[in-house]
């Protein structure tokens, strides 16, 4: 499932490419036909990301609310003015790195829809297709606010007005529950945007046993987790991929896929810090990776 950095990059791309433009909205697949009819012909005013959820704000107080889930992805294209990723999402299909296309060449409009295109957005110079999302709704301003209110603090909101207390609020939510911290970090009502990779890597970097209950964490540990989450997710937005290891552990200038993480998908391999074999178990239906030697 795309984690928070990918959805933030989607919001940035929508703002860069489509904000302020009147869009033709359709549903080639047909499953979003009613919602498309509500949004068609309206100007996109802003794109916002909150954790793993994307909110596209249209004139008239309507929003397109999208949660990509496990298989969702946006595909983009356009004329020579189009710049950015040509596909973001669906890590199982395209990987954590994004596909890119710098536009150019002859452009006569979007291609004929192929496959189950849930939503198609078309401006005067580009297009975006949505496939496979677990959620796609046209909603009101009040409904958008209610959806955001259900989510925990987003580490990528650092520095935004009104989010000065996000760190302490994260610590309060984390430390008030006896649930295992490895499970709490995946709870989007506790913290928004952290998925399986960031969960594993944050806990490893902090030296925290994922099985410890949230109530057993100190305030200092919770604060350190929050600050590291802010930094790592911001790096992911910048890089377009998740990298949690230091450059001195890479063979080249950029990390290979097997060098980008400390513990994620490294089960059975030796921990770079202590030599213990990386462990794997299931927690709440998701695979959990950790080092039994370092994370005590």
Secondary structure, 3 states (H helix, E strand, C coil): CCCHHHHHHHHHHHHHHCCCCECEEECCCCCCHHHHHHHCCCEEEEEEEECCEEEEEECCCEEEEEECCCCCEEEEEECCCCCCEEEEECHHHHCCCCEECCCCCCCCCCCCCCCCEEEEEECCCEEEEEECCCEEEEEEHHHHHHHHHCCCEEHHHCCCCCCCCHHHHHHHHHHCCCCEHHHHCCCCCCEECCCHHHHHHHHHHHCCCCCCEHHHCCHHHHHHHHHHHHHHHHHHHHHCCCCCCCHHHCCCCCCCHHHCCCCCCCCCCECCCCCCEEEEEEECCEEEEEECCCCC
